[in-house]
Amino acid sequence: MKKILGLLITAIGILMIGGYFVFTPNHAFNPADSISGIDASAGLVYTGFITFGIGMVIFISTLPYAGAKSDNA
């Protein structure tokens, strides 16, 4: 269950990153740009990276150590 949850969160993070890079205009990525202001998407992309990282940590924590036998086998 925890492995599937980790993969699901990882997939959500990848989709967030890809979606924000594809659907965001190029001029809106810079949070310090005076034209973009609060509409800058850099924070949203970084949120996707953080979500992806959390999902990877959850998934990797379910894997057995090197040389150890899995409980499922």
N, CA and C atoms as an extended XYZ file, in Angstrom:
219
Properties=species:S:1:pos:R:3:atomname:S:1:resname:S:1:resid:I:1 pbc="F F F"
N         0.828       -1.192        0.000 N   MET     1
C         0.000        0.000        0.000 CA  MET     1
C         0.870        1.253        0.000 C   MET     1
N         1.913        1.226        0.828 N   LYS     2
C         2.786        2.391        0.929 CA  LYS     2
C         3.569        2.605       -0.366 C   LYS     2
N         3.905        1.501       -1.048 N   LYS     3
C         4.630        1.587       -2.311 CA  LYS     3
C         3.756        2.254       -3.379 C   LYS     3
N         2.489        1.871       -3.424 N   ILE     4
C         1.564        2.462       -4.404 CA  ILE     4
C         1.331        3.937       -4.093 C   ILE     4
N         1.223        4.277       -2.818 N   LEU     5
C         1.049        5.676       -2.424 CA  LEU     5
C         2.257        6.513       -2.840 C   LEU     5
N         3.457        5.971       -2.638 N   GLY     6
C         4.667        6.680       -3.048 CA  GLY     6
C         4.719        6.897       -4.550 C   GLY     6
N         4.360        5.868       -5.319 N   LEU     7
C         4.344        6.014       -6.778 CA  LEU     7
C         3.277        6.994       -7.234 C   LEU     7
N         2.129        6.998       -6.559 N   LEU     8
C         1.059        7.940       -6.909 CA  LEU     8
C         1.492        9.381       -6.652 C   LEU     8
N         2.104        9.631       -5.510 N   ILE     9
C         2.573       10.989       -5.193 CA  ILE     9
C         3.681       11.403       -6.155 C   ILE     9
N         4.555       10.470       -6.517 N   THR    10
C         5.611       10.759       -7.484 CA  THR    10
C         5.019       11.119       -8.840 C   THR    10
N         4.013       10.367       -9.267 N   ALA    11
C         3.358       10.659      -10.548 CA  ALA    11
C         2.674       12.021      -10.525 C   ALA    11
N         2.052       12.359       -9.419 N   ILE    12
C         1.416       13.674       -9.295 CA  ILE    12
C         2.466       14.775       -9.402 C   ILE    12
N         3.616       14.584       -8.759 N   GLY    13
C         4.691       15.569       -8.842 CA  GLY    13
C         5.203       15.746      -10.267 C   GLY    13
N         5.382       14.625      -10.985 N   ILE    14
C         5.847       14.718      -12.370 CA  ILE    14
C         4.819       15.426      -13.237 C   ILE    14
N         3.552       15.116      -13.045 N   LEU    15
C         2.503       15.775      -13.822 CA  LEU    15
C         2.418       17.266      -13.507 C   LEU    15
N         2.634       17.632      -12.246 N   MET    16
C         2.636       19.051      -11.883 CA  MET    16
C         3.775       19.785      -12.583 C   MET    16
N         4.968       19.207      -12.536 N   ILE    17
C         6.130       19.844      -13.159 CA  ILE    17
C         5.912       19.980      -14.658 C   ILE    17
N         5.511       18.887      -15.297 N   GLY    18
C         5.283       18.920      -16.743 CA  GLY    18
C         4.175       19.876      -17.137 C   GLY    18
N         3.099       19.861      -16.382 N   GLY    19
C         1.980       20.748      -16.691 CA  GLY    19
C         2.332       22.214      -16.566 C   GLY    19
N         3.058       22.557      -15.527 N   TYR    20
C         3.418       23.963      -15.354 CA  TYR    20
C         4.449       24.423      -16.377 C   TYR    20
N         5.343       23.523      -16.802 N   PHE    21
C         6.300       23.915      -17.838 CA  PHE    21
C         5.624       24.049      -19.200 C   PHE    21
N         4.625       23.206      -19.469 N   VAL    22
C         3.970       23.235      -20.783 CA  VAL    22
C         2.950       24.363      -20.880 C   VAL    22
N         2.142       24.534      -19.844 N   PHE    23
C         1.024       25.474      -19.926 CA  PHE    23
C         1.308       26.862      -19.383 C   PHE    23
N         2.536       27.154      -18.993 N   THR    24
C         2.881       28.467      -18.464 CA  THR    24
C         3.671       29.246      -19.505 C   THR    24
N         3.327       30.510      -19.746 N   PRO    25
C         4.115       31.316      -20.683 CA  PRO    25
C         5.548       31.491      -20.179 C   PRO    25
N         6.480       31.620      -21.083 N   ASN    26
C         7.897       31.715      -20.716 CA  ASN    26
C         8.188       32.907      -19.809 C   ASN    26
N         7.479       33.992      -19.961 N   HIS    27
C         7.777       35.188      -19.180 CA  HIS    27
C         7.265       35.087      -17.749 C   HIS    27
N         6.528       34.042      -17.402 N   ALA    28
C         5.945       33.944      -16.068 CA  ALA    28
C         6.737       33.060      -15.119 C   ALA    28
N         7.908       32.552      -15.525 N   PHE    29
C         8.677       31.673      -14.656 CA  PHE    29
C         9.516       32.428      -13.632 C   PHE    29
N         9.826       33.677      -13.869 N   ASN    30
C        10.711       34.434      -12.991 CA  ASN    30
C         9.900       35.117      -11.891 C   ASN    30
N        10.044       34.704      -10.631 N   PRO    31
C         9.261       35.318       -9.567 CA  PRO    31
C         9.686       36.746       -9.256 C   PRO    31
N        10.899       37.147       -9.667 N   ALA    32
C        11.368       38.499       -9.385 CA  ALA    32
C        11.022       39.475      -10.501 C   ALA    32
N        10.418       38.983      -11.561 N   ASP    33
C        10.066       39.833      -12.692 CA  ASP    33
C         8.910       40.754      -12.289 C   ASP    33
N         9.053       42.012      -12.560 N   SER    34
C         8.024       42.964      -12.145 CA  SER    34
C         6.748       42.820      -12.971 C   SER    34
N         6.853       42.290      -14.169 N   ILE    35
C         5.665       42.110      -15.002 CA  ILE    35
C         4.839       40.928      -14.491 C   ILE    35
N         5.515       39.848      -14.114 N   SER    36
C         4.801       38.652      -13.675 CA  SER    36
C         4.201       38.840      -12.284 C   SER    36
N         4.996       39.362      -11.390 N   GLY    37
C         4.519       39.599      -10.034 CA  GLY    37
C         4.016       38.337       -9.373 C   GLY    37
N         2.775       38.365       -8.945 N   ILE    38
C         2.215       37.244       -8.205 CA  ILE    38
C         1.788       36.105       -9.120 C   ILE    38
N         1.745       36.336      -10.440 N   ASP    39
C         1.361       35.300      -11.384 CA  ASP    39
C         2.526       34.406      -11.778 C   ASP    39
N         3.696       34.601      -11.199 N   ALA    40
C         4.870       33.803      -11.552 CA  ALA    40
C         4.647       32.348      -11.151 C   ALA    40
N         5.078       31.451      -12.010 N   SER    41
C         4.833       30.030      -11.780 CA  SER    41
C         6.034       29.295      -11.214 C   SER    41
N         7.085       29.992      -10.868 N   ALA    42
C         8.268       29.316      -10.335 CA  ALA    42
C         7.938       28.582       -9.038 C   ALA    42
N         7.143       29.182       -8.195 N   GLY    43
C         6.758       28.533       -6.950 CA  GLY    43
C         5.960       27.265       -7.179 C   GLY    43
N         5.125       27.264       -8.204 N   LEU    44
C         4.338       26.079       -8.516 CA  LEU    44
C         5.222       24.954       -9.041 C   LEU    44
N         6.211       25.297       -9.852 N   VAL    45
C         7.139       24.288      -10.359 CA  VAL    45
C         7.954       23.706       -9.204 C   VAL    45
N         8.433       24.547       -8.302 N   TYR    46
C         9.188       24.053       -7.151 CA  TYR    46
C         8.316       23.180       -6.253 C   TYR    46
N         7.033       23.497       -6.144 N   THR    47
C         6.112       22.654       -5.388 CA  THR    47
C         6.010       21.279       -6.029 C   THR    47
N         6.015       21.232       -7.361 N   GLY    48
C         6.020       19.954       -8.064 CA  GLY    48
C         7.271       19.153       -7.780 C   GLY    48
N         8.428       19.831       -7.739 N   PHE    49
C         9.680       19.143       -7.405 CA  PHE    49
C         9.635       18.586       -5.983 C   PHE    49
N         9.102       19.342       -5.059 N   ILE    50
C         9.006       18.885       -3.670 CA  ILE    50
C         8.053       17.698       -3.572 C   ILE    50
N         6.923       17.756       -4.267 N   THR    51
C         5.969       16.655       -4.267 CA  THR    51
C         6.599       15.402       -4.852 C   THR    51
N         7.340       15.560       -5.951 N   PHE    52
C         8.045       14.433       -6.560 CA  PHE    52
C         9.042       13.831       -5.574 C   PHE    52
N         9.781       14.668       -4.874 N   GLY    53
C        10.767       14.189       -3.909 CA  GLY    53
C        10.131       13.446       -2.749 C   GLY    53
N         9.031       13.945       -2.250 N   ILE    54
C         8.323       13.273       -1.153 CA  ILE    54
C         7.841       11.898       -1.600 C   ILE    54
N         7.304       11.830       -2.809 N   GLY    55
C         6.851       10.546       -3.334 CA  GLY    55
C         7.992        9.558       -3.486 C   GLY    55
N         9.155       10.038       -3.944 N   MET    56
C        10.311        9.156       -4.091 CA  MET    56
C        10.797        8.651       -2.740 C   MET    56
N        10.800        9.499       -1.735 N   VAL    57
C        11.235        9.084       -0.393 CA  VAL    57
C        10.293        8.020        0.164 C   VAL    57
N         8.989        8.202       -0.025 N   ILE    58
C         8.024        7.214        0.458 CA  ILE    58
C         8.214        5.887       -0.280 C   ILE    58
N         8.405        5.958       -1.599 N   PHE    59
C         8.586        4.739       -2.378 CA  PHE    59
C         9.881        4.017       -2.006 C   PHE    59
N        10.969        4.755       -1.898 N   ILE    60
C        12.259        4.136       -1.600 CA  ILE    60
C        12.275        3.549       -0.187 C   ILE    60
N        11.526        4.127        0.726 N   SER    61
C        11.502        3.586        2.083 CA  SER    61
C        10.820        2.217        2.153 C   SER    61
N        10.083        1.829        1.104 N   THR    62
C         9.439        0.520        1.094 CA  THR    62
C        10.339       -0.564        0.527 C   THR    62
N        11.444       -0.201       -0.113 N   LEU    63
C        12.341       -1.181       -0.713 CA  LEU    63
C        13.235       -1.802        0.347 C   LEU    63
N        13.554       -3.100        0.199 N   PRO    64
C        14.451       -3.743        1.182 CA  PRO    64
C        15.886       -3.273        0.997 C   PRO    64
N        16.680       -3.425        2.036 N   TYR    65
C        18.085       -3.078        1.964 CA  TYR    65
C        18.809       -4.017        1.009 C   TYR    65
N        19.965       -3.605        0.523 N   ALA    66
C        20.743       -4.439       -0.381 CA  ALA    66
C        21.169       -5.716        0.338 C   ALA    66
N        20.904       -6.845       -0.256 N   GLY    67
C        21.278       -8.119        0.336 CA  GLY    67
C        20.249       -8.684        1.290 C   GLY    67
N        19.258       -7.895        1.663 N   ALA    68
C        18.213       -8.385        2.578 CA  ALA    68
C        17.080       -9.003        1.760 C   ALA    68
N        16.457      -10.032        2.333 N   LYS    69
C        15.330      -10.666        1.655 CA  LYS    69
C        14.058       -9.886        1.955 C   LYS    69
N        13.208       -9.795        0.948 N   SER    70
C        11.957       -9.069        1.088 CA  SER    70
C        10.986       -9.882        1.948 C   SER    70
N        10.109       -9.213        2.670 N   ASP    71
C         9.100       -9.882        3.475 CA  ASP    71
C         8.045      -10.549        2.607 C   ASP    71
N         7.859      -10.035        1.392 N   ASN    72
C         6.833      -10.566        0.491 CA  ASN    72
C         7.289      -11.840       -0.213 C   ASN    72
N         8.604      -12.094       -0.263 N   ALA    73
C         9.098      -13.246       -1.020 CA  ALA    73
C         9.101      -14.518       -0.210 C   ALA    73
